[in-house]
Amino acid sequence: MLEVGNLACSRGDHRLFSGLSFSLHAGQIMQVQGANGSGKTSLLRTLCGFITPDEGEICWNGKPVGELGEDYYAELQYIGHLNAIKDELSALENLQMSAGLAGYTVTEQQAVTALRRMGLQRREHLPVRVLSQGQRRRVALARLLISDAHLWILDEPLTALDVGAVGLMQELIGEHLSKGGMVIFTTHQPLQVAGVQTRELVLS
Ligand SMILES: Nc1ncnc2c1ncn2[C@@H]1O[C@H](COP(=O)(O)OP(=O)(O)OP(=O)(O)O)[C@@H](O)[C@H]1O
């Protein structure tokens, strides 16, 4: 379970939010909403440990994430609004590199299977610089399929995706939740997982 208590965050000299508290249980999904610049990305990055909050506490299964360190990072998979992929590497190499950086290994077969699930068959070995924007986003999102992380933190996951890929993402999120996973996401596009009530957190 993720528990956030009395969280406050500033960027520069501007306070983005304060007194933010919520919890997220297995099988739950939450959308962070708000206008451009309201702090959605900053909140997601704070939950990932990339930004130190001004105040408040983030706990994972009852323990402060600062104490858990790597044990917490192994539980989360972050997909930022940038793809964080290397242009000169192939889709397959990018996936293997992501796994390596996260501290686990993925076999070629597992990576190929993930890329194919994302609709990238026959694109596995091409340098990603030649892929379309939507295909590059699919490569980034394929990281979700090779990860054992319980908590998915997704910043604008649907950017550049076509209707089919949006449907696929909704399906993948539904599968993740049904296995006891959790998802926190932002999007300016509709994202509705069948049979699941999406909780809302609005930043103003
Ligand atoms: N490193 C930084 N230094 C100063 N200000 C920053 C920094 N990073 C972000 N900001 C500011 O913090 C505010 C919140 O940014 P953030 O990216 O979290 O917003 P957002 O809600 O995700 O916006 P959008 O919907 O446009 O993606 C913005 O005004 C932004 O300019």
The ligand as an SDF file (V2000), in Angstrom:
LIG
                    3D

 31 33  0  0  0  0  0  0  0  0999 V2000
   13.2760   22.6470  -12.0490 N   0  0  0  0  0  0  0  0  0  0  0  0
   12.3210   23.5710  -11.9550 C   0  0  0  0  0  0  0  0  0  0  0  0
   12.6040   24.8380  -11.5660 N   0  0  0  0  0  0  0  0  0  0  0  0
   11.6460   25.7790  -11.4600 C   0  0  0  0  0  0  0  0  0  0  0  0
   10.3630   25.5640  -11.7520 N   0  0  0  0  0  0  0  0  0  0  0  0
   10.0350   24.3190  -12.1710 C   0  0  0  0  0  0  0  0  0  0  0  0
   10.9700   23.2730  -12.2890 C   0  0  0  0  0  0  0  0  0  0  0  0
   10.3280   22.1580  -12.7110 N   0  0  0  0  0  0  0  0  0  0  0  0
    9.0420   22.4960  -12.8540 C   0  0  0  0  0  0  0  0  0  0  0  0
    8.8580   23.7980  -12.5370 N   0  0  0  0  0  0  0  0  0  0  0  0
    7.5890   24.5280  -12.5440 C   0  0  0  0  0  0  0  0  0  0  0  0
    6.7000   23.8410  -11.6760 O   0  0  0  0  0  0  0  0  0  0  0  0
    5.3870   23.9720  -12.1800 C   0  0  0  0  0  0  0  0  0  0  0  0
    4.7460   22.5810  -12.2380 C   0  0  0  0  0  0  0  0  0  0  0  0
    5.3540   21.8230  -13.2890 O   0  0  0  0  0  0  0  0  0  0  0  0
    4.8410   20.3610  -13.6290 P   0  0  0  0  0  0  0  0  0  0  0  0
    5.6490   19.8870  -14.7970 O   0  0  0  0  0  0  0  0  0  0  0  0
    4.8470   19.5520  -12.3970 O   0  0  0  0  0  0  0  0  0  0  0  0
    3.3310   20.6530  -14.0680 O   0  0  0  0  0  0  0  0  0  0  0  0
    2.2270   19.7260  -14.7450 P   0  0  0  0  0  0  0  0  0  0  0  0
    0.9790   19.8510  -13.9340 O   0  0  0  0  0  0  0  0  0  0  0  0
    2.7690   18.3570  -14.9400 O   0  0  0  0  0  0  0  0  0  0  0  0
    2.0280   20.4470  -16.1250 O   0  0  0  0  0  0  0  0  0  0  0  0
    1.5800   19.9340  -17.6030 P   0  0  0  0  0  0  0  0  0  0  0  0
    0.1070   19.6070  -17.5490 O   0  0  0  0  0  0  0  0  0  0  0  0
    1.8610   21.1400  -18.4600 O   0  0  0  0  0  0  0  0  0  0  0  0
    2.4630   18.7580  -17.9550 O   0  0  0  0  0  0  0  0  0  0  0  0
    5.4740   24.6700  -13.5170 C   0  0  0  0  0  0  0  0  0  0  0  0
    5.1230   26.0420  -13.3290 O   0  0  0  0  0  0  0  0  0  0  0  0
    6.9300   24.5410  -13.8890 C   0  0  0  0  0  0  0  0  0  0  0  0
    7.3650   25.6170  -14.6550 O   0  0  0  0  0  0  0  0  0  0  0  0
  1  2  1  0
  2  3  1  0
  2  7  2  0
  3  4  2  0
  4  5  1  0
  5  6  2  0
  6  7  1  0
  6 10  1  0
  7  8  1  0
  8  9  2  0
  9 10  1  0
 10 11  1  0
 11 12  1  0
 11 30  1  0
 12 13  1  0
 13 14  1  0
 13 28  1  0
 14 15  1  0
 15 16  1  0
 16 17  2  0
 16 18  1  0
 16 19  1  0
 19 20  1  0
 20 21  2  0
 20 22  1  0
 20 23  1  0
 23 24  1  0
 24 25  2  0
 24 26  1  0
 24 27  1  0
 28 29  1  0
 28 30  1  0
 30 31  1  0
M  END
$$$$
